[in-house]
Amino acid sequence: MAGKLFIVPTPVGNLEDMSPRGIEVLKNCSLILAEDTRTSSVMTRHFNITTPMISHHKFNEHTAVAPIVERLKGGEIIALISDAGTPAISDPGFMLVRECRRENIVVETLPGPTAFVPALVNSGLPCERFTFEGFLPQKKGRATRLAELASEQRTMIFYESPLRLVKTLQELAVTMGEGRDASVSREISKIHNTTENGTLKELIDYFTKNNPKGEIVIVVSGKRDDKSVRKVHRNKYRKDCETEPDE
């Protein structure tokens, strides 16, 4: 009988964000696949998790997937974690899950921490429709992707390094306009977590003067289409007419 693969989200900041169920799964599985065992050992020690742990990261996942699948087919219960957040979201995991699905191995993903959801809500920008872009391409395809996103009407979410934050904000401003509303959240769930709101121009000015540190999430408002703008003006005109006193 085949085993089971658990996808277990881990805290993006505060260790107490780890769910009791996630802890239980990690304690009772036969093996933990960790993006970086040194980073994850801090968390496992904190919760007294003694399950054996091996590395599973972007540099070895192509060769590691097959033997892991064989272990799962042999009946083992294995858990996959990343350094922080939910595996496969801008982290390794997709290839293993895909292969498990192909081999009819049960995969169960626990709900839990991920950085972009708190950043989206904190931004104050529309949350009902959004696109998660993760990290933009570093070189090839970057300009093309930014040009494509310039007309995106949904709220956009990006991950970025603090070292590249200002450059990325500048590129967004060039392709989308300096007046586009945005926010930058850093150190989600940690002691020094902050969210700065403003136009892209205002955020560029702020982070040029204030050196950013920690994990970064950029949220940018979508482009307002002409129809929605006209609708807002039309509704405002109707409201003004209804409230205008008779002469």
C-alpha positions in Angstrom: 0.0 0.0 0.0 1.4 3.4 -1.0 2.3 5.9 1.6 1.4 9.6 1.8 3.0 12.9 1.2 2.2 15.8 3.5 2.9 19.4 2.4 3.4 21.3 5.7 3.6 25.1 5.8 6.1 26.5 8.3 6.2 30.0 10.0 7.4 32.9 7.9 8.4 34.7 11.0 7.0 34.0 14.5 7.4 30.3 15.3 4.2 30.3 17.2 2.4 30.6 13.9 3.1 26.9 13.4 -0.1 24.9 13.6 -0.6 22.1 16.2 -1.6 19.8 13.3 1.6 20.7 11.4 3.7 19.8 14.5 1.9 16.5 14.9 2.4 15.5 11.2 6.2 16.3 11.5 6.5 14.3 14.7 4.7 11.2 13.3 6.0 11.0 9.7 9.0 8.8 8.9 11.0 11.5 7.1 11.0 15.3 6.7 12.2 16.8 3.4 13.6 20.3 4.2 14.8 23.0 1.9 17.7 23.8 4.3 18.1 21.4 7.2 20.1 23.9 9.2 17.3 26.5 9.0 14.5 24.0 9.7 16.4 22.4 12.6 15.8 25.7 14.6 12.0 25.1 14.2 12.2 21.3 14.8 14.2 21.8 18.0 11.8 24.4 19.2 8.9 21.9 18.9 10.8 18.9 20.0 10.5 17.2 16.7 13.1 14.4 16.3 12.0 12.9 12.9 15.0 12.3 10.5 15.4 15.2 8.0 17.2 15.4 4.6 17.7 18.2 2.2 15.2 18.7 -0.7 15.9 22.0 -2.6 16.0 23.4 -6.1 19.5 22.2 -6.7 18.8 18.5 -6.1 15.1 18.0 -6.6 15.4 16.8 -10.2 17.4 13.8 -9.0 15.8 13.5 -5.6 12.2 13.1 -6.7 12.4 9.5 -8.1 13.9 7.9 -4.9 11.4 9.8 -2.7 8.5 8.5 -4.8 9.8 5.0 -4.5 9.8 5.4 -0.7 6.3 6.7 -0.8 5.2 3.7 -3.0 6.8 1.5 -0.3 4.3 2.8 2.3 6.3 5.6 4.0 4.7 8.8 5.3 6.8 11.8 4.3 6.5 15.5 5.0 7.8 18.3 2.8 8.7 21.7 4.3 10.4 24.8 3.1 12.5 27.4 4.9 9.4 29.4 5.5 5.8 29.4 4.2 4.1 26.9 2.0 6.3 24.6 -0.1 5.9 25.0 -3.9 5.0 28.7 -3.6 8.3 30.2 -4.9 10.0 27.2 -3.3 10.7 23.6 -4.2 7.8 21.2 -4.2 5.9 21.3 -7.5 8.0 18.6 -9.1 7.5 16.1 -6.2 3.7 16.8 -6.0 3.3 16.4 -9.8 5.1 13.0 -9.7 3.1 11.8 -6.8 -0.1 12.6 -8.6 1.2 10.7 -11.7 1.9 7.7 -9.5 -1.5 8.0 -7.6 0.2 8.7 -4.3 -2.0 10.7 -1.9 -0.8 14.2 -1.3 -2.3 16.3 1.5 -1.5 20.0 1.8 -2.1 21.6 5.2 -3.3 25.2 5.3 -0.9 27.5 7.0 1.5 30.4 6.7 2.4 32.2 3.5 3.9 35.7 3.2 1.8 37.1 0.3 -1.6 36.8 1.9 -0.9 39.1 5.0 0.9 41.5 2.7 -2.1 41.7 0.3 -4.5 42.3 3.1 -2.2 44.9 4.8 -1.9 46.8 1.5 -5.4 48.1 1.6 -5.6 47.4 -2.2 -8.4 45.3 -3.7 -8.2 41.7 -2.6 -11.1 40.0 -4.4 -9.0 39.4 -7.6 -5.2 39.3 -7.7 -2.3 37.7 -9.4 0.7 36.3 -7.6 3.8 36.8 -9.6 6.4 35.6 -7.1 10.0 36.7 -8.1 10.3 38.4 -11.5 12.8 37.0 -13.9 16.3 38.3 -13.1 17.4 38.9 -16.7 15.9 37.1 -19.6 12.2 37.9 -20.0 12.1 40.5 -17.2 11.3 43.5 -19.4 8.7 41.5 -21.4 7.0 40.4 -18.3 6.8 43.9 -16.8 5.4 45.2 -20.1 2.7 42.5 -20.0 1.8 43.3 -16.4 1.4 47.1 -17.2 -2.1 46.5 -18.4 -3.0 43.9 -15.7 -6.2 45.0 -13.9 -5.9 42.7 -10.9 -3.8 43.6 -7.9 -0.3 42.2 -8.4 2.0 40.6 -5.8 5.7 40.2 -6.1 8.5 38.7 -3.9 11.8 40.6 -3.9 15.2 40.8 -2.2 15.9 43.9 -0.2 19.0 44.4 -2.3 16.9 44.7 -5.4 13.8 46.4 -4.0 14.5 50.0 -5.2 15.5 48.9 -8.6 12.3 46.8 -9.0 10.1 49.7 -7.8 11.8 51.9 -10.3 11.1 49.4 -13.1 7.5 49.1 -12.0 7.2 52.9 -12.1 8.6 53.1 -15.6 6.2 50.5 -17.0 3.1 51.3 -14.9 3.5 54.9 -14.0 4.9 56.6 -10.9 1.4 57.3 -9.6 0.3 53.7 -9.3 -0.7 52.8 -5.8 1.4 50.1 -4.1 2.7 48.8 -0.8 5.9 47.2 0.5 5.7 44.7 3.4 8.8 43.4 5.1 9.5 40.8 7.8 5.9 39.5 7.8 5.0 38.1 11.3 8.4 39.0 12.8 9.0 41.6 15.5 10.1 44.4 13.1 7.4 43.8 10.5 6.3 46.9 8.6 4.1 47.9 5.7 4.7 51.1 3.8 1.9 52.4 1.5 2.0 55.0 -1.2 2.5 55.6 -4.9 5.4 53.8 -6.6 7.2 57.2 -6.6 6.7 57.7 -2.9 7.9 54.2 -2.1 11.0 54.7 -4.3 11.8 57.9 -2.4 11.2 56.2 1.0 13.4 53.2 0.4 16.1 55.2 -1.3 16.5 57.0 2.0 15.7 54.0 4.3 17.7 50.9 3.5 15.3 47.9 3.5 16.1 44.7 5.3 14.4 41.3 5.5 12.0 39.4 3.3 10.0 41.7 1.0 6.6 41.5 -0.5 5.5 44.2 -3.1 1.8 44.7 -3.8 0.8 46.9 -6.7 -2.7 48.0 -7.7 -4.0 46.9 -11.1 -4.6 49.3 -14.0 -8.0 50.9 -13.8 -9.8 50.4 -17.1 -11.6 53.3 -18.8 -15.0 51.7 -18.3 -14.6 51.4 -14.5 -13.4 55.0 -14.3 -16.4 56.2 -16.3 -18.7 54.1 -14.1 -17.3 55.8 -11.0 -17.8 59.3 -12.4 -21.3 58.3 -13.6 -22.4 57.0 -10.2 -20.9 60.1 -8.5 -22.9 62.4 -10.9 -26.1 60.5 -10.2 -25.5 60.7 -6.4 -24.8 64.5 -6.7 -28.0 65.0 -8.6 -30.0 63.1 -6.0 -28.7 65.1 -3.1 -28.8 68.5 -4.9 -31.5 70.6 -3.2 -34.4 71.9 -5.3 -34.3 75.6 -6.1 
